[in-house]
Amino acid sequence: MAAAQERLSDGTGGTDNGEGATRETDPGPPAFRSAVDALRAARLRPGIEVDPTPAPKRLAPHAYALEAAVVEGDEDLADGRLVLLHDPDGHDGWQGTFRLVTLVRAELEAEMAADPLLPEVCWSWLTGALEDRGLSYGEPSGTVTRAGSHYFGGLAERAPASQIEIRASWTPREGAGGVPDTAAHLAAWCDLLCQVAGLPPTPAPAPDASVVTLPQRRGPRPA
């Protein structure tokens, strides 16, 4: 699985490069344990491979991280990382005690990469995925970046490549016992991954001209 291991923004100005990850020697307070247990038990759409990954330790007293990829055959159509942060004392920037932080990325077709509205559309996929599942959240923050690569010299045979990257964070509203519905937030995040990968949403919504998906990639990525 191609894992998104780049630096993540916590939406409040802090970053962590993944160096020195938390060890699961301290399971954390009951609310955090319940939130993590829900992530581990979540049933997700087929075709999404999810694995735990070392969590950053500088963003919050307690953290848990997952990496995922949308896989078709031997190809990763999109991949990303989702981090659950918890500060029992609360955080002014979060307006809560939990925060979800994500990085999602995928290769793009050239014509899609040239669309001037692409950043706005990709951000709407994130907020739409949360809202479609009826999730309450606050303080969303993030960036959408598209980048292009051209190859030269010994790599000149490779075709130019474009990539979209979504970095975001939001505060999941807490429910009973002060625990957010992390399983539902994970499902919404997987919906975002699939949409970035160019797969149709599931269950399929009623036809809506406002819903835009990326073209599905069939050929292998350049080595």
N, C-alpha and C positions, 0 to 999 in steps of 0.2 A: 504494500500500500504506500502510495506517495503521501507523506505526512506534511502538513503545514507547520513547520517548525520555526518560522520567522518570529520576530518580536511582535507581541500583542500589546495593544493599547487598552488600558482599563477604563477609558472614557473620562478619566479625571486627571490626565497628565502623566500618569506613571506608566512605565514599560518594564518588561522583563524579557530577557533574551533566552530564557529556558535553561541557563546555566544554574546549577544548584537547585534541583527540584525538591519538592517536599517528599519526605518519606512517610509512608502510611503507618508510622509508629503511634501517632496521636490521632485517634479516629474523630476527634472534635466533639463539640457539644451535640446534644440530641437532635436539634433542628437540622444541623448540618449533616449528621449521619442519616437522617430520614431523607433529606434531599438527595444525597449521594445514592442511597439504596434505591430510590425511585429511578435514577438514571441507569443504574445497573440492571434493573428489572424491566426496563422499557422494551416493548416489542416494536420493531421498526420495519419499514418497507423492505421487501426483498431487493437485493442488488446493492444495498448499502452495507459496507463493512465497517464496523466500529470496534475500536480497541482503546483501552485506557492508556494514557501516556503520562510521563512525569509532569506534574503541575508546577507552575511558577510559585515561588515562595515569598516574593517581595511585594506582591500586590494586596495581600490580605492575610490575616492570621490563619485562615483555613482555605484550602483550594483543592479542587479535583478537576482533572482534565481528561477529555476524550479526543481522539482523532478519528476521522471517518473519510471514506472515499466512496464515490458512486462508481461501481465497477461493471463493465460490460465486456465479457470475454477476458482478455488480458490487458484491457485498457482502463485506466482511471479517467473517467470523464470529468470529474471534479473532486476536489478534496478540501479538507478543512480541519479546524481544531476548535473545540468548544471548552471553555474553562468556567467552572462554577466557583465564585469567590464568596466568602462569608466572613463578616466582621460582626460578632455578637454585640459590640458597642454601637453599631450603626456607622454610617459614613455620610457626611454632608453632601458629597458629590453624587452619591447613589440615591439619597433619600430613601434608605432602607438598609437592611442588614445583608442582603444577597445581591450579587451582580453576576450577569452572564457576559462573557467576553468571547468574541469569535473572530476567526480568520477563515475566509472561504475563497477559493480560487479555481479558475478553469481556463482552458484554452478557448480561443474565439476564432470563428471564421472571419476572414478579412472584412467582408461587407458589414458584419455585425459590429466589429471593432470600430468602424468608421462612423457609426451612427452617433450623432451629437447628443442624442437623448439617452444614450446607454447608461450613464451614471445614475440619472434620476430613475430610470426603469429598474435598475438593479437594487437601488435603495427601497423602492416600492415593493420589491419581491420580499424583502425582509419584513417590513412592517405588515405587508399583506399576509404573509405566512402566519404571523402571530395573531393577527385579527381574524383570519379565517378559522382559527381554532378557538376563538372566543377568549383569548388570553388577555389578561390585564397586565400592563407594564408601564414603566415610566422612565424618564430621563434617557431616551435613546440618543446615542452619539456614534459617529463613525465616519468613514471615508470610503469612497469607491474609486479605485485606480485602474486605469487600463495602460498597458505597456506593450511595446512592440520590440521584437528582436530581429536583427538582420545579421547574417553570418558571412564571414570572410575567411580567406586563407584556406587552411585545412578543413574548415567547416562550410565552405562556400556552396557545397552541394545541398545543404539544408534549405528548405523553403522558409521564407520569413514567417515568424510566428507572433501571435498576439495573445495577451492574457488579461483577464479581468480579475481583480482582487477586491474583496469586500472585507473591511475591518470594522467591527461594530461592537457596541456594548449596550446593555439595557438592564433595568431593574425589574425582575419578576415580582409581581405583587404577592405578598405572603397570605396564605390561607390559614386553615386550622392549625393551631400549635405553632404559628409563626413560620410555617414551611411553605414555600412556593410549589406549584405543580411542575416540578422540573421535568417529569416524563413528558408532559404536554409541550413544554418549551423545547425539549430535545426533538420531539416529533416535528414541530414547526421548523426547527433548524434544518432537519433532514429534508423537509419540503423545499426549503431554500436551496440546499445542495442539489436536489434533483432538478429544480428549475434552472439553476445556473448550468447544470450539465446538459440541458436541452431536453429533458424527459418531461412527459405530460404529467400534470398533477394527478394525485390519486387520493380519494376518489375523484373522478373527473367532475368538475363543476359544470353548470349549465353554460352553453356557449356564450362567450362574452368577448366582444371585439377589443376590450381594454386589456385583456390578458395577453401578454407577450412572452414567448419563450425563446431561448437560444436555439439555433439549429443544432440537431444532434450530430455529434461527430462520429464518423464510422471508421475512418482510417486511423492507423496507429500514429502516436505522436513521434516527432523526430527523436532519434536516439541521442 
